[in-house]
Each structure stands twice: as structure tokens, then as C-alpha cells.
Amino acid sequence: MMACLTQATQDTMYLDAGVAIIEALYDLNWVDGGWASVQSVHTRKLEDHMPSYFLAEACKYLFLLFDDSFLQVLQNRT
């Protein structure tokens, strides 16, 4: 997980990668009604839906990358 790597290495490379991912998602997948799936990476044609795992997984880990408060909770447990 990029959040753990950022914390362990103190390297901002992972934060920079997260910013690039978020910018690409907004540029390529955001539509008036929310997020859209990519039907074809060659034509960048979008579909009229977004699978729930996009929010459940991708967005969650991007959030955790920039909000590392969960790491403090883990450190307090040990």
C-alpha cells in the first residue's frame, strides 16, 4: 500500500504518484453525473456506469495515502 510505503520511506514519490492518479481520474473519468467506466482505452470512450469496487477500493486507498492518521492508530496498538 502506497500510504505505508510513504510513511516507511518518507519519500514523496508515492504522494506525487497519488496526485497524478487523482488528476488523471478527474480528467478522464469524471462526467456531470459522477464517475464513468472506460469502455476502450484506445478511444477513451466512457460507459454510463462505474463499478462499486472503484469507490470501495481505488478511492479508499487514495484517501488513505493522503490521510495517514490510520497509521498512528496502528502504531499505538504495538
N, C-alpha and C positions, 0 to 999 in steps of 0.2 A: 504494500500500500504506500502510495506516494507521501502521505502525511507522516508515516513512521520513518520513511527514508529522509524526509526533510528534517525531522526532529533529530534523528541519529547523526546525520552528516552535517547539519547546519548549512547545507548547500542550497542556494536559492534557485538552482536549475529546475527543481521539481515544481516550485511555485511558478516559475516562468512558463513551464510546460502546461500547468493548470490554467494559467491566463490564456495561453494560446488555444487550448481546448475550448474554453468558455467562449472566447471570441469567435472561433470557427463555428461552434454550435449556434450562436446567435446569428451570425452572418448567413449560414446555410440552411438552418432548420427552423428558425422562428418565423411563424406566419401570424396573421391577425388573430386567429383563434387559439393559438398556443404553439405547441411543438408539432412537427411533422416528420414522418419517416422518410428516408431517402429510398426511392424506388430503384434508381440507377445511379451509380457513382460516375458513370461515363457522361450522362446527360444532366446530372444533378436534378432530375425530375423528382418531385416530392409526392408522397402519398398523403391521403387525408386521415391519418391516424398516427398514434405513437404508442408503441407497446408499453405496458405498465412497468416493465423492468428497466426502462430508461430512467424513470424517476426513482425507482426503488434502488437501483444500483449506481448508475453513472452519476446522477446528480448528487446522491448521498456522499459518494467518495470525493467528489469535487468540493462539496460543502466541508467535509472533514479536513480536506487539505488546507483550507484557509481558516478553519476554526479548530485549533488544536487543543481546546480545553478538555477533550476526552482523554488526551494523553496524561494530563495532570491527575485525573481520576485513577487511571491505571497505575501511575507511579505511586499514588498514595496507598494502593492496595498491597504493594510489595514491601 
